Amino acid sequence: MSQTARPSSARKHELLERAYRYVLEQGLVGLSLRPLATAIGSSPRVLLFLFGSKEELIRALLARARSDELDFLARTRAQAQDLGERADLATTVRTIWHWLSGEPTRPLLKLWVEAYARSMVEPDGPWARFARQTVEDWLALLATAQPESTATTAAAAERTLALAVLRGALLDLLATGDLDRVSAAIDHYLRLVSGSPMKADSAGATRPVS
C-alpha cells in the first residue's frame, strides 16, 4: 500500500466494484480519473484518498479481474471433485472453452487481453506480472487434469500446447466474433490430440472417422 492509500473499507470496496464495471465496459486504455469518478458517483480526490494513486487503483482493478478468473478455476476444480474423479485434459479444455466463449465473459476477457499485453510492454507499471500470473494460473488448472506424471517434460508440453490453443482461439474469437468456426477449431484440436482421425464430409466440414 502506498503512503497515502487507506485500508479497505465498505466505501472503498463499493467504489472498486463500480470502477470494475466501468473498465469492463470502457477498458483501461487512456483511463482518466475524472470521467471514471463521474461515472461511478465519486471524485478524483476521493479515489486518490482511498487508493493512494491512479497506479494503485489500476492494480486493484487488475486484482479484481484476476479474482473472477480464479473463481472460475476454483469452480472447475470443484466440479471434478463432485464427480469423484479428476477430469481429463480434453474435458477440462472443453469446460474452459465453454466459459471463455460465453457472451457474458467477453468484457472480462477483453480487459484480460489488454492487461496481458500491457504487462509485457510496461513490465514496471501497475500491470507488472499480470501476464505471467495468468499463464501460471491456467497451467496449474490444466495440470490438475493430467495423470500423476505432471512433472514430466511431456506433460508440461501438453498443457502448454493446450493453453496456447485456447489463448489463440480466444484472440481469434474476440477479433472476429466467429464462434462457430473457432469452436470447431477447438473440437478439431481435441480430436487430433486424442488420436481420432478426421475426414471431410460432403459439405467440407471435418468429423471423426468411426
C-alpha positions in Angstrom: 0.0 0.0 0.0 1.3 3.5 -0.8 1.8 6.1 1.9 -1.4 7.9 1.1 -3.6 4.9 0.4 -6.2 3.9 3.1 -7.1 0.4 4.4 -10.0 -1.4 3.0 -13.5 -0.1 3.8 -17.0 -0.6 2.7 -16.9 2.6 0.7 -13.6 1.6 -1.0 -15.0 -1.8 -1.9 -18.1 -0.3 -3.3 -16.2 2.2 -5.5 -13.9 -0.6 -6.6 -16.8 -2.7 -7.8 -18.3 0.3 -9.6 -14.9 1.1 -11.2 -14.5 -2.5 -12.2 -17.9 -2.5 -14.0 -16.8 0.8 -15.7 -13.5 -0.6 -17.0 -15.2 -3.8 -18.2 -17.2 -1.5 -20.5 -14.6 1.1 -21.3 -11.3 -0.7 -20.9 -8.1 0.6 -19.3 -6.5 2.3 -22.2 -6.4 6.1 -21.5 -8.2 5.6 -18.2 -8.7 9.0 -16.6 -9.8 9.6 -13.0 -12.2 12.4 -13.7 -14.6 10.6 -16.1 -14.2 7.4 -14.1 -15.1 9.3 -10.9 -18.1 11.0 -12.6 -19.4 7.7 -13.9 -19.2 5.9 -10.5 -20.5 8.8 -8.4 -17.3 9.8 -6.8 -14.5 12.3 -7.3 -10.8 12.1 -8.3 -9.9 13.4 -4.8 -11.9 10.6 -3.1 -10.4 7.9 -5.3 -6.8 9.2 -4.7 -7.6 9.3 -0.9 -8.9 5.7 -0.9 -6.4 4.1 -3.4 -3.3 6.3 -3.0 -2.7 6.8 -6.7 -4.1 6.0 -10.1 -1.5 3.2 -10.4 -2.7 1.6 -7.2 -6.3 1.8 -8.4 -5.3 0.0 -11.6 -3.5 -2.6 -9.6 -6.7 -3.1 -7.5 -8.8 -3.4 -10.7 -6.5 -6.0 -12.2 -6.6 -7.9 -8.9 -10.4 -7.8 -9.1 -10.3 -9.1 -12.6 -8.0 -11.9 -11.6 -10.3 -12.8 -8.8 -13.1 -13.6 -11.3 -10.6 -15.8 -13.2 -9.5 -17.6 -10.0 -13.2 -18.1 -9.1 -13.8 -19.9 -12.4 -10.7 -22.1 -11.8 -11.9 -23.0 -8.3 -15.4 -23.9 -9.6 -13.8 -26.1 -12.4 -11.7 -28.0 -9.8 -14.8 -28.4 -7.6 -16.9 -29.8 -10.4 -14.2 -32.5 -11.0 -14.2 -33.3 -7.2 -18.0 -33.6 -7.1 -17.8 -36.2 -9.9 -15.5 -38.2 -7.7 -12.8 -38.1 -10.3 -10.3 -35.8 -12.0 -11.5 -34.7 -15.3 -9.1 -35.5 -18.1 -7.3 -32.7 -20.1 -9.7 -32.8 -23.1 -12.7 -32.4 -20.8 -11.1 -29.6 -18.9 -10.2 -27.8 -22.2 -13.8 -28.1 -23.3 -15.0 -26.7 -20.0 -12.6 -23.8 -20.2 -13.6 -23.0 -23.8 -17.3 -23.1 -22.9 -16.6 -20.4 -20.2 -14.2 -18.4 -22.4 -16.5 -18.3 -25.4 -19.6 -17.4 -23.4 -21.0 -13.9 -24.3 -21.2 -12.8 -20.6 -17.4 -13.4 -20.3 -16.4 -11.2 -23.2 -16.0 -7.9 -21.3 -13.7 -9.6 -18.7 -11.6 -11.3 -21.4 -11.2 -8.0 -23.4 -9.9 -6.5 -20.2 -7.7 -9.5 -19.7 -6.2 -9.2 -23.2 -5.5 -5.5 -22.7 -3.8 -6.1 -19.3 -1.9 -9.1 -20.6 -0.4 -7.1 -23.5 0.4 -4.0 -21.3 2.2 -6.2 -18.7 4.6 -7.3 -21.4 5.4 -3.8 -22.8 5.2 -2.0 -19.4 6.7 -4.6 -17.0 7.4 -1.9 -14.3 3.9 -0.4 -14.4 0.8 -1.4 -12.4 0.3 -4.3 -14.8 3.6 -6.0 -13.7 3.4 -9.8 -13.7 -0.2 -9.9 -14.8 0.6 -11.9 -17.9 2.9 -14.3 -16.1 0.4 -14.8 -13.2 -2.3 -15.6 -15.7 -0.2 -18.2 -17.5 0.7 -19.8 -14.2 -2.9 -19.9 -13.0 -4.2 -21.6 -16.2 -1.3 -24.1 -16.3 -2.0 -25.0 -12.7 -5.6 -25.8 -13.6 -4.6 -27.9 -16.6 -2.1 -29.8 -14.6 -4.9 -31.0 -12.3 -6.4 -32.7 -15.3 -3.3 -34.7 -16.2 -2.1 -38.1 -14.9 0.2 -38.2 -11.9 3.2 -37.6 -14.2 2.5 -33.8 -14.3 6.2 -33.1 -13.6 7.4 -34.6 -16.8 8.6 -32.5 -19.7 6.0 -34.2 -21.9 3.1 -33.3 -19.5 4.3 -29.7 -19.3 4.4 -29.5 -23.1 1.0 -31.0 -23.4 -0.7 -28.5 -21.1 1.4 -25.6 -22.5 0.1 -26.5 -26.0 -3.5 -26.7 -24.7 -3.1 -23.3 -23.2 -1.6 -21.9 -26.4 -4.5 -23.2 -28.4 -7.1 -21.8 -26.0 -5.3 -18.4 -25.9 -5.1 -18.2 -29.7 -8.7 -19.3 -30.2 -9.8 -16.6 -27.7 -7.9 -13.9 -29.5 -9.5 -15.0 -32.8 -13.0 -15.0 -31.2 -12.6 -11.6 -29.7 -11.3 -10.2 -33.0 -13.9 -11.8 -35.3 -16.8 -13.0 -33.2 -16.9 -16.1 -35.3 -17.9 -18.5 -32.5 -18.8 -21.5 -34.8 -15.6 -21.5 -36.7 -13.4 -21.0 -33.7 -15.2 -23.6 -31.6 -14.9 -26.1 -34.5 -11.2 -25.5 -34.4 -11.1 -26.3 -30.7 -13.0 -29.5 -31.4 -10.6 -30.4 -34.2 -7.6 -29.8 -31.9 -9.1 -32.1 -29.2 -9.7 -34.9 -31.8 -6.1 -34.5 -33.1 -4.6 -34.9 -29.7 -6.9 -37.8 -28.8 -5.7 -39.6 -32.0 -9.1 -39.6 -33.7 -8.6 -39.5 -37.5 -10.6 -36.8 -39.4 -12.2 -36.7 -42.8 -14.3 -34.2 -44.6 -18.0 -34.7 -45.2 -19.9 -33.6 -48.4 -20.2 -30.1 -47.0 -16.5 -29.8 -46.5 -16.7 -30.0 -42.6 -14.4 -32.4 -40.7 -15.6 -35.1 -38.5 -14.0 -38.1 -36.7 -13.7 -41.4 -38.6 -15.9 -44.0 -36.8 
